Amino acid sequence: MDAQELLIWVRGAGLQIAAAVFVLGMSYRMLHLLLIGRKKSLAEARGSEWAGGLRTMWQRSFVLPKLSPRGRFTVVAGYLFHLGFFVTLFFLSQHIALFRAVFGFGWPALPRGVIDIAAVLSLGAMVALLAHRLVDPVKRLLSDYQDYLTWALSFLPLLTGFMLLREIAFEYVTLLTLHIASVELLLIAAPFTKLAHMFSTFISRWYNGAVMGFKGIRT
Amino acid sequence: MSTSLQRGIASFVGQIDGPIASFFTSCVHCGLCADSCLFYTETQDPKYTPIHKLEPLRRVWQQEYTFWGKLMKKAGLSKPVTDEELAEWEPLVYDSCTLCGRCSLACPVGNDIVYMVRKMREGMVASGHAPEGLKGATQRAIELGSPMGVNINTLRAQIKHAEKETGLTVPMDVEGADYMMVLSSAEVAEYNDIIGAVTRIFHQAGVSWTIASDGFEGTNSGIQIGSSDLAAELVGRIVRAAERLKVKYVISPECGHAYTALRWEGPNLIGRPYPFKVIHIIELLDQLRSEGRLKTDSVDETRMTFHDPCQMVRRGGMVEQPRNLLHMVAPNFVEMSDPGLQNWCCGGGGGVSANERANPLRTRAFNRKKAQLDEIDATTIVSACSNCRTMLLDGLEHNHMPHEVVGLTELIAEHLADDKEGKAP
């Protein structure tokens, strides 16, 4: 198999397999969380579970308590990484073209300059977060191999994508193969690692907010 | 594997529900919960990071509820939870957590961490890893009727005292009364002015109420230690008394965990809804205030602040009510930093105060409250939880701080308008 053939496989069958694992695996994982369920409270409600749950799903992305310097660093770097990741994923013209090809619809792309800034900020934030994980006593204590694995799995698509747009270090075909392959690894690992938080976060927030909402607590 | 460890692990497995599985799935080890916990902020020791306190439960979840975890367990590649590990975790789960719930508001992915600690304690009890002090308190509650050892005779003596002081009758075992007042252990033992206070307030407001001789004690050590069976027995006594007297409402005392036990956990513990409603004493007083039935005719010019009890405010939703009442009598009321939902715990809730081993750590954790108090020059701290009051007094004493500590209900009663002007029953 030469480089061309490898690329054809990676962007064809490879991507389909990865996408299938992602969709099926993630659906199973989330459905499982929902099906475990919980006992309905027999206490008298003072407020609405749904209102509290839905509010927290949304609000927890924006309202955070007072933070210490180390907390502020985590939040700022964390936001930059996530925002940069989503901007490059959803607003790069090449990505939109792929979505259009698969789903039949698209949306306007952001200028390349904006994408470049987002990608660089995101990569920088990730490096800073990794360094912080290695030196901060709290994060070091909490971290296990998955924290580093999922960091690498998230970092590689961004890095290879950035290199691809500029043809840094390798030629176009190699970089495109590496980029798509790194995305496939991310897709395959996501349902089975803590990357699953991309969806489960909203279930967690719903439960947390529902408990508070039931008690009539306005958070 | 020892039988008790087996029981503990089985209990962990049984406690894991949809919320817990979602929380562990979502945790990204960001460590933000550390900054929300006074045991971490005051010691800077990473082991007090809230989510870390759940590590044994997390591994049980991973090994029993996830695909890879189950596979690894079958292949003998996972690290099983051991007795030694649970013994090591006992101080983290009990001594350094007051179930205050501040971490649950801080987590960016939305994990209700205190919900998990409460459930993890069930497995800790089942495996025999609960602190001696808390075991003793729970045993006294079951056998003697109160963790502090007070009984009906103690109560009767206090009632006699209150009746003499107020010139009013404290209604005991009155069938068909609207409200049944429950007290906390500390209120019967130490803060007994509360009995005279509610007697006068209810007399003025024309509230039909009673105290039950067989269900007057609301402190629930079963909730704190994490034993649903024992917690159910303790709540059951109040439920049976309320049903015997056919009351419409049971009044929860100024006691955080009594409120959580009675209001939110009780029906689930006994397995059926109550035929009566539960109302917190502060909630009731604020309701009487808004109906114009609670009248005061004097104020206290002292600079006062309010210490929010976690179970009443953050986990109970009563932020405005105590403040409405304070505004009636305290014109120089001043808030501490982080008031209301974000308030810092006194350091002794959730069973920590009953656990002598935790005393040195609790004293360190009080530095957070000290810092809050140092920022404002209040002379009186008002609270609405008898355990908070004791912990505040203890911390103030330790730090040679001159503040006075008073209960909100007693404070209101002190400024009650002349009873003759009130609406007598």
Boltz contact constraints between the chains, C-beta under 6 A:
constraints:
  - contact:
      token1: [A, 33]
      token2: [B, 18]
      max_distance: 6.0
  - contact:
      token1: [A, 33]
      token2: [B, 21]
      max_distance: 6.0
  - contact:
      token1: [A, 33]
      token2: [B, 22]
      max_distance: 6.0
  - contact:
      token1: [A, 36]
      token2: [B, 17]
      max_distance: 6.0
  - contact:
      token1: [A, 36]
      token2: [B, 18]
      max_distance: 6.0
  - contact:
      token1: [A, 36]
      token2: [B, 21]
      max_distance: 6.0
  - contact:
      token1: [A, 37]
      token2: [B, 18]
      max_distance: 6.0
  - contact:
      token1: [A, 38]
      token2: [B, 17]
      max_distance: 6.0
  - contact:
      token1: [A, 38]
      token2: [B, 18]
      max_distance: 6.0
  - contact:
      token1: [A, 38]
      token2: [B, 19]
      max_distance: 6.0
  - contact:
      token1: [A, 41]
      token2: [B, 268]
      max_distance: 6.0
  - contact:
      token1: [A, 42]
      token2: [B, 267]
      max_distance: 6.0
  - contact:
      token1: [A, 42]
      token2: [B, 268]
      max_distance: 6.0
  - contact:
      token1: [A, 42]
      token2: [B, 273]
      max_distance: 6.0
  - contact:
      token1: [A, 43]
      token2: [B, 264]
      max_distance: 6.0
  - contact:
      token1: [A, 43]
      token2: [B, 267]
      max_distance: 6.0
  - contact:
      token1: [A, 60]
      token2: [B, 110]
      max_distance: 6.0
  - contact:
      token1: [A, 65]
      token2: [B, 106]
      max_distance: 6.0
  - contact:
      token1: [A, 65]
      token2: [B, 342]
      max_distance: 6.0
  - contact:
      token1: [A, 68]
      token2: [B, 35]
      max_distance: 6.0
  - contact:
      token1: [A, 71]
      token2: [B, 32]
      max_distance: 6.0
  - contact:
      token1: [A, 71]
      token2: [B, 35]
      max_distance: 6.0
  - contact:
      token1: [A, 74]
      token2: [B, 30]
      max_distance: 6.0
  - contact:
      token1: [A, 137]
      token2: [B, 46]
      max_distance: 6.0
  - contact:
      token1: [A, 138]
      token2: [B, 31]
      max_distance: 6.0
  - contact:
      token1: [A, 138]
      token2: [B, 34]
      max_distance: 6.0
  - contact:
      token1: [A, 138]
      token2: [B, 46]
      max_distance: 6.0
  - contact:
      token1: [A, 138]
      token2: [B, 49]
      max_distance: 6.0
  - contact:
      token1: [A, 139]
      token2: [B, 31]
      max_distance: 6.0
  - contact:
      token1: [A, 141]
      token2: [B, 46]
      max_distance: 6.0
  - contact:
      token1: [A, 142]
      token2: [B, 29]
      max_distance: 6.0
  - contact:
      token1: [A, 142]
      token2: [B, 31]
      max_distance: 6.0
  - contact:
      token1: [A, 143]
      token2: [B, 29]
      max_distance: 6.0
  - contact:
      token1: [A, 147]
      token2: [B, 29]
      max_distance: 6.0
  - contact:
      token1: [A, 192]
      token2: [B, 68]
      max_distance: 6.0
  - contact:
      token1: [A, 194]
      token2: [B, 28]
      max_distance: 6.0
  - contact:
      token1: [A, 196]
      token2: [B, 25]
      max_distance: 6.0
  - contact:
      token1: [A, 197]
      token2: [B, 26]
      max_distance: 6.0
  - contact:
      token1: [A, 197]
      token2: [B, 28]
      max_distance: 6.0
  - contact:
      token1: [A, 197]
      token2: [B, 109]
      max_distance: 6.0
  - contact:
      token1: [A, 200]
      token2: [B, 22]
      max_distance: 6.0
  - contact:
      token1: [A, 200]
      token2: [B, 25]
      max_distance: 6.0
  - contact:
      token1: [A, 200]
      token2: [B, 26]
      max_distance: 6.0
  - contact:
      token1: [A, 201]
      token2: [B, 26]
      max_distance: 6.0
  - contact:
      token1: [A, 201]
      token2: [B, 109]
      max_distance: 6.0
  - contact:
      token1: [A, 203]
      token2: [B, 22]
      max_distance: 6.0
  - contact:
      token1: [A, 204]
      token2: [B, 22]
      max_distance: 6.0
  - contact:
      token1: [A, 204]
      token2: [B, 23]
      max_distance: 6.0
  - contact:
      token1: [A, 204]
      token2: [B, 26]
      max_distance: 6.0
  - contact:
      token1: [A, 204]
      token2: [B, 109]
      max_distance: 6.0
  - contact:
      token1: [A, 204]
      token2: [B, 110]
      max_distance: 6.0
  - contact:
      token1: [A, 204]
      token2: [B, 111]
      max_distance: 6.0
  - contact:
      token1: [A, 205]
      token2: [B, 110]
      max_distance: 6.0
  - contact:
      token1: [A, 207]
      token2: [B, 19]
      max_distance: 6.0
  - contact:
      token1: [A, 207]
      token2: [B, 22]
      max_distance: 6.0
  - contact:
      token1: [A, 208]
      token2: [B, 110]
      max_distance: 6.0
  - contact:
      token1: [A, 208]
      token2: [B, 112]
      max_distance: 6.0
  - contact:
      token1: [A, 211]
      token2: [B, 112]
      max_distance: 6.0
  - contact:
      token1: [A, 215]
      token2: [B, 317]
      max_distance: 6.0
  - contact:
      token1: [A, 216]
      token2: [B, 317]
      max_distance: 6.0
  - contact:
      token1: [A, 217]
      token2: [B, 317]
      max_distance: 6.0
